[in-house]
Amino acid sequence: MIGRAPPAARLTAELLGDLAVAPDPGGAPTVAPVIHDDLERDLDMLRVTVERYGGVWLRADAPEPSVGTPAAELVTATKEVFARFGLPVDIVVGDRIEVRPEGGGRADESLQALHRVAERLLSDDVRTRPMAVVSFSDVGLDARRRELLWALTVQQIPPLLSGAVRLFVPVCAGDVDVPLHCTGEPSLRYAIRRGALHARRGSESFAAAVGRIVRDPDEPLVLFLGAGFSASARLSLGDAVRDDAIASVLNRDPAVRTCSRRSAAGCSTNRPV
């Protein structure tokens, strides 16, 4: 947790710091994904601050159309992402950019929301300012569509953005999903959860930190890892470790989660377990 200042104010300060060290325009921008569990509360303040410092904030749920002439590689990459998740699309570029189901099919409400996010990513607005923010929600989406949304906004499209943008910030309203949001590079950078800002520094910062403390690369290095590492590394947590130990004693399959109850019953009747 970072400090005690209002989390939205801390977040904008962190993003401005990222912008200061972001690469020169013309190449792939730095990507700083954000998850916010109560975005509507802070949205106006965040947007005004970003725009005050020369950035642009694009809301996927806003009624304004997306306009522009996206590069062919952006259009192709967007179509490939949707096709990979079994939701192929047609992309029409005219007076406005339209993403719609391939062949003229009907899109349900959640699919329309995904299409609007893609339209924002393809618009000229996202490439004309040094900092570009696209905000959207994954609340109510099933696991596959949430994965599609993350792949689209964090992993596949940002490396292809060029122009003036140096820092690209996808802001997702919802809850942190550790396996989805904290895996790979880029991955989750900032999260506002229950009124506090949390920051992850990424693999490059971790490597630099290790380089500062390692004197001899041939000598063993021992790291004491803090709370939260087990979940993000997909290691067994307390209850699972307990059940595995009990299952070993009872010679049962660890997947059977009745082991702890059987153990307790055995103890209460003085039977060996």
DOMI-788488 format. One line per 3 residues: their letters; for each residue x, y, z of C-alpha. Coordinates in nm, 4 decimals. Layout:
% DOMI-788488
a = X:Y:Z  ...
***
This chain:
% DOMI-788488
mig = 0.0000:0.0000:0.0000  0.1343:0.3433:-0.0922  0.1042:0.6223:0.1602
rap = -0.2149:0.7654:0.3055  -0.2965:1.0296:0.0456  -0.6190:0.9889:-0.1560
paa = -0.5538:0.6918:-0.3842  -0.6633:0.8715:-0.7011  -0.4198:1.1558:-0.6322
rlt = -0.1411:0.9068:-0.5705  -0.2281:0.7227:-0.8896  -0.2080:1.0350:-1.1054
ael = 0.1265:1.1247:-0.9470  0.2574:0.7771:-1.0270  0.1335:0.7991:-1.3866
lgd = 0.2937:1.1396:-1.4368  0.6176:0.9907:-1.3068  0.5838:0.7075:-1.5589
lav = 0.5221:0.9624:-1.8341  0.8379:1.1512:-1.7428  1.0547:0.8453:-1.8134
apd = 0.8489:0.7032:-2.1018  1.0198:0.6593:-2.4399  1.0196:0.9248:-2.7096
pgg = 0.7118:0.9322:-2.9360  0.7036:0.7327:-3.2545  0.7622:0.3857:-3.1145
apt = 0.5697:0.1533:-2.8847  0.4500:0.3347:-2.5708  0.4984:0.2293:-2.2114
vap = 0.1886:0.0403:-2.0922  0.0653:0.0930:-1.7349  -0.2517:-0.1142:-1.6727
vih = -0.4786:-0.0066:-1.3856  -0.7602:-0.1870:-1.2013  -1.0009:0.0236:-0.9922
ddl = -1.2755:-0.1332:-0.7826  -1.4761:0.1929:-0.7611  -1.3802:0.3884:-1.0711
erd = -1.6946:0.6005:-1.0932  -1.6078:0.7600:-0.7587  -1.2716:0.8906:-0.8838
ldm = -1.3340:0.9143:-1.2564  -1.3882:1.2906:-1.2858  -1.0827:1.3793:-1.0780
lrv = -0.8602:1.1339:-1.2643  -0.9819:1.2499:-1.6051  -0.9407:1.6200:-1.5279
tve = -0.5868:1.5669:-1.3981  -0.4824:1.3591:-1.6991  -0.6198:1.6217:-1.9376
ryg = -0.4617:1.9044:-1.7365  -0.1207:1.7532:-1.8090  -0.1814:1.7133:-2.1809
gvw = -0.3283:1.3648:-2.1867  -0.6572:1.2318:-2.3179  -0.9104:1.0167:-2.1333
lra = -1.1384:0.8033:-2.3532  -1.4375:0.6321:-2.1943  -1.5549:0.3186:-2.3710
dap = -1.9055:0.3756:-2.2340  -1.9343:0.7351:-2.3631  -2.1822:0.8001:-2.6471
eps = -1.9374:0.9896:-2.8696  -1.8331:0.7938:-3.1799  -1.4748:0.6841:-3.2370
vgt = -1.3253:0.8398:-3.5479  -0.9976:0.8126:-3.7344  -0.7975:0.6162:-3.9849
paa = -0.6227:0.3323:-3.8007  -0.3194:0.1641:-3.9511  -0.3858:-0.1652:-4.1283
elv = -0.1803:-0.3559:-3.8703  -0.4023:-0.2246:-3.5901  -0.7162:-0.3378:-3.7698
tat = -0.5651:-0.6793:-3.8415  -0.4452:-0.7284:-3.4831  -0.7861:-0.6319:-3.3432
kev = -0.9640:-0.8809:-3.5672  -0.7142:-1.1523:-3.4723  -0.7778:-1.1050:-3.1007
far = -1.1550:-1.1381:-3.1385  -1.1176:-1.4379:-3.3704  -0.8856:-1.6116:-3.1243
fgl = -1.1622:-1.6020:-2.8639  -1.4289:-1.7244:-3.1050  -1.5951:-1.3853:-3.1548
pvd = -1.4893:-1.2760:-3.5067  -1.5649:-0.9180:-3.6080  -1.5865:-0.6915:-3.9081
ivv = -1.4286:-0.3464:-3.8763  -1.5705:-0.0620:-4.0840  -1.3819:0.2664:-4.1103
gdr = -1.5826:0.5578:-4.2473  -1.7352:0.8631:-4.0824  -1.6926:0.6610:-3.7654
iev = -1.5133:0.3409:-3.6680  -1.7496:0.0495:-3.6181  -1.6661:-0.2932:-3.4800
rpe = -1.9478:-0.5442:-3.5253  -1.9998:-0.9211:-3.5430  -1.8620:-1.0811:-3.8556
ggg = -2.1269:-1.1353:-4.1189  -2.3775:-0.8986:-3.9613  -2.4719:-1.1099:-3.6593
rad = -2.6345:-0.9701:-3.3496  -2.4176:-0.8626:-3.0552  -2.5444:-0.8934:-2.6996
esl = -2.4845:-0.6142:-2.4486  -2.1516:-0.7413:-2.3165  -2.0175:-0.8007:-2.6674
qal = -2.1203:-0.4487:-2.7660  -1.9153:-0.3225:-2.4710  -1.6093:-0.5089:-2.6021
hrv = -1.6654:-0.3617:-2.9475  -1.6765:-0.0085:-2.8052  -1.3424:-0.0644:-2.6308
aer = -1.1903:-0.1813:-2.9598  -1.3293:0.1253:-3.1380  -1.1594:0.3547:-2.8852
lls = -0.8283:0.1728:-2.9353  -0.8555:0.2212:-3.3113  -0.9417:0.5922:-3.2933
ddv = -0.6992:0.8710:-3.3783  -0.7503:1.0222:-3.0303  -0.5543:0.7415:-2.8661
rtr = -0.2419:0.8292:-3.0669  -0.2389:1.2106:-3.0623  -0.1410:1.2897:-2.7004
pma = 0.1631:1.1891:-2.4891  -0.0613:1.0086:-2.2378  -0.3667:0.8168:-2.3566
vvs = -0.6111:0.6568:-2.1132  -0.8914:0.4214:-2.2172  -1.1332:0.3265:-1.9401
fsd = -1.3819:0.0406:-1.9478  -1.5495:-0.2133:-1.7197  -1.5259:-0.5912:-1.7058
vgl = -1.8018:-0.6280:-1.4458  -2.0563:-0.8866:-1.5580  -1.8364:-1.0379:-1.8284
dar = -1.7702:-1.4112:-1.8326  -1.4142:-1.5409:-1.7968  -1.3523:-1.5716:-2.1709
rre = -1.4645:-1.2181:-2.2495  -1.2653:-1.0768:-1.9594  -0.9573:-1.2522:-2.0956
llw = -1.0288:-1.1143:-2.4427  -1.0612:-0.7638:-2.3035  -0.7294:-0.7887:-2.1178
alt = -0.5505:-0.9329:-2.4210  -0.6880:-0.6549:-2.6409  -0.6155:-0.3573:-2.4136
vqq = -0.2916:-0.4676:-2.2473  -0.1074:-0.7259:-2.4535  -0.1919:-0.7103:-2.8250
ipp = -0.2875:-0.3583:-2.9321  -0.0679:-0.1218:-2.7208  0.2653:-0.2339:-2.8763
lls = 0.1241:-0.1341:-3.2158  0.0212:0.2172:-3.1118  0.2424:0.4906:-3.2478
gav = 0.2314:0.8635:-3.2980  0.2525:1.1079:-3.0102  0.1540:0.8600:-2.7372
rlf = 0.4342:0.7710:-2.4959  0.2299:0.6273:-2.2073  -0.0804:0.4169:-2.2649
vpv = -0.3014:0.3480:-1.9628  -0.5857:0.0956:-1.9857  -0.8074:0.1482:-1.6785
cag = -1.0423:-0.1377:-1.5957  -1.3273:-0.0931:-1.3513  -1.3589:-0.4187:-1.1580
dvd = -1.1774:-0.6529:-0.9249  -0.8230:-0.7848:-0.9522  -0.7985:-1.1352:-1.0975
vpl = -0.4451:-1.2426:-1.0025  -0.3955:-1.5214:-1.2624  -0.5270:-1.2983:-1.5413
hct = -0.4039:-0.9539:-1.4467  -0.0686:-1.0322:-1.2832  0.0744:-1.2743:-1.5392
gep = 0.2993:-1.1868:-1.8292  0.4559:-0.8600:-1.9330  0.3052:-0.6090:-1.9437
slr = 0.0708:-0.6923:-1.6608  -0.1130:-0.5075:-1.3852  0.0824:-0.2007:-1.2735
yai = -0.1540:-0.0221:-1.0339  -0.4650:-0.1260:-0.8432  -0.7002:0.0774:-0.6276
rrg = -0.8737:-0.1634:-0.3928  -1.0848:-0.0796:-0.0905  -0.9600:0.2793:-0.0799
alh = -0.5863:0.2104:-0.1119  -0.3404:0.2280:-0.4005  -0.1159:-0.0702:-0.4671
arr = 0.1693:-0.0671:-0.7181  0.3590:-0.3418:-0.8965  0.6865:-0.2422:-1.0539
gse = 0.7208:-0.5150:-1.3170  0.9996:-0.7513:-1.4111  1.2473:-0.4857:-1.5267
sfa = 1.2393:-0.3051:-1.1939  1.2688:-0.6374:-1.0109  1.5753:-0.7303:-1.2170
aav = 1.7345:-0.3944:-1.1451  1.6686:-0.4348:-0.7721  1.8259:-0.7807:-0.7688
gri = 2.1254:-0.6452:-0.9587  2.1848:-0.3915:-0.6833  2.2044:-0.6517:-0.4068
vrd = 2.3795:-0.9407:-0.5836  2.7580:-0.9156:-0.5559  2.8460:-1.2478:-0.7163
pde = 2.6085:-1.4012:-0.9735  2.7549:-1.7463:-0.9014  2.6566:-1.7365:-0.5332
plv = 2.3116:-1.8476:-0.4094  2.0522:-1.5769:-0.3526  1.7816:-1.6139:-0.0868
lfl = 1.4708:-1.3974:-0.1104  1.2169:-1.3512:0.1695  0.8871:-1.3009:-0.0120
gag = 0.6056:-1.1017:0.1408  0.2332:-1.1553:0.1677  0.0592:-1.2035:-0.1648
fsa = 0.3409:-1.3894:-0.3375  0.1792:-1.7322:-0.2959  -0.1438:-1.6315:-0.4686
sar = 0.0259:-1.4525:-0.7585  0.2623:-1.7489:-0.8075  -0.0340:-1.9903:-0.7943
lsl = 0.1113:-2.1795:-0.4987  -0.1093:-2.3666:-0.2546  -0.2484:-2.1471:0.0213
gda = -0.3100:-2.2351:0.3846  -0.6288:-2.4395:0.3520  -0.4954:-2.6358:0.0565
vrd = -0.1683:-2.7145:0.2358  -0.3653:-2.8336:0.5388  -0.5892:-3.0538:0.3255
dai = -0.2911:-3.2022:0.1441  -0.1259:-3.2890:0.4746  -0.4413:-3.4487:0.6114
asv = -0.4971:-3.6366:0.2862  -0.1455:-3.7769:0.3098  -0.2103:-3.9041:0.6636
lnr = -0.5481:-4.0533:0.5634  -0.4099:-4.1919:0.2363  -0.6812:-4.0164:0.0378
dpa = -0.6918:-3.8065:-0.2765  -0.6050:-3.4431:-0.1845  -0.8849:-3.3288:-0.4159
vrt = -1.1380:-3.4673:-0.1667  -1.2029:-3.1660:0.0525  -1.3792:-3.3678:0.3226
csr = -1.0454:-3.4703:0.4709  -1.0403:-3.1965:0.7304  -1.3958:-3.2777:0.8430
rsa = -1.3148:-3.6495:0.8650  -1.0045:-3.5693:1.0610  -1.2007:-3.3558:1.3040
agc = -1.4625:-3.6296:1.3423  -1.1926:-3.8862:1.4074  -1.0360:-3.6712:1.6749
stn = -1.3680:-3.6100:1.8475  -1.4281:-3.9862:1.8833  -1.0691:-4.0639:1.9795
rpv = -1.0157:-4.2677:1.6607  -0.6730:-4.2567:1.4984  -0.6475:-4.0480:1.1830
***
